[in-house]
Amino acid sequence: MKIGLALGGGGVRGLAHIPVLETLDDLGIKPDIIAGTSMGAIIGALYASGMSGKEIRERVSRILISKDDTWRDIVAKKSDLVKLVKAFSAEIPRGGFIRTQGFFEYLFHEIKKRTFEELEIPLLVIAADYWRAEEVVFEKGDLLPALQASMAVPGVFAPVSIANKVLVDGGVVNLVPYDRLLERADFTIAIDVSKVRNPGKNEIPGALESVLGAFNIMQASALAEKMKIRKPDIYVQMEIQGIRMLDFNKTDEVFQQAVPAIDLLRKQLQRLAN
């Protein structure tokens, strides 16, 4: 049976894809093809390159400060943190967007795989053509530009130009791209890490949060319509609350809040394996 895995976008909440991959590894289940949007594309690319879920978690922990880190831990991470900060700060253009070339070069410098063809698992990366208002699917050629385009969140990261197309975050057109796998896999698993809304709140959000929040509402609405037409075989929605797209200081909370969904996924996958 050919298994397809779709990893959705959601900023830092996308780190919840890591325990999903660890669970697959524990159960000896290997996806035959992966489709990813934004952070899902990044995590998917790391996994498709041959890294295990555990190795991806270790890499992330090297570059992000945890609330449980002691000063010794932070000092030990110093060189990686300096490289990461330089990767972003050296690339801020006059327009106010953050360019991500340095970040991706930093993140992937140990992988030594620069093209889709070199990956161990076939990967589809989703981006959006800004001017044509169309979905763009990458699965051949250079990997890093496609990943940059897939996570180019409007208003935050700079759009990416590839083959005369101006590309932005794939979540604009396809938040959880399981539909791209339905004809290429016998069984599809879709992981949704989009923001969980709290109807009881009545706070006025800040400017950036207003933009990102409205962006998320549109994404969720489009996904709900797609789910009415055809659903994946397994759909897991991470109930992660109180964590915004760019809250990279809350990685521990992401992992903690993902536990119930991971437990449910494990049970579903065990039934599949049996």
Disulfide bonds with the S-S distance in Angstrom:
none
